[in-house]
Amino acid sequence: MKIGVDIDGVLANSLPLWVAELNNYFNVNKQLNEMHLYNVLKTYEISQSELKLFLKHRGQYLMKSAEPVAGASHYLSRIKQQHEIYIITARDKRYQEETQEWLKKHNLPYDELILLGSHDKKEPCLERNLRVLVEDTLEIGVQVSAAGIPVLLLDAPYNQGTLPELVFRKHTWDEIYQAIVHGQIGAAVKGSSRPAGSNMF
Ligand SMILES: [Mg+2]
């Protein structure tokens, strides 16, 4: 089966790094639980051009310096033995090199790396016929699941709340792995309104 996997907040523990760098650069003291990677502008009350300048200085560093999420390499490698991995991220294409290096450094295997430069993952997931997306941003999970693709949402302070049908909260990579190998994904979709005849595996 074809599996989509996000980077920041799913493979990379990016939040502490971003908060530290943003706090330092903008000279504020935001806490982890105040931060939403999906909306840095709102959290830090900064403009698009301020963010652009920040990324010019710290972007490359941010893209290659996060610690991996616990269990990500172990379980992604196991999943890769039986499935195709599509790493699909909102990161901009200009960070391709840093991103590839980071994935390699932390032994995170994949078949294709897709840098979108936007948060719109619905079309790219549909185009590649992905059967599940592992994601941490609830807004993206809502959008992708509405297109009939199940989403495994890795729990984070910024993605709390009620989940729509086809979005399943997972707390660890072990839980993500169990859901994929034990067929929770297939079962969920068979029970949904997905068109008849669609082949889950
Ligand atoms: Mg993410």
Residues whose N, C-alpha, C, O or C-beta is under 5 A from the ligand:
A	BS01	MG	D6 I7 D8 G9 D136 T137
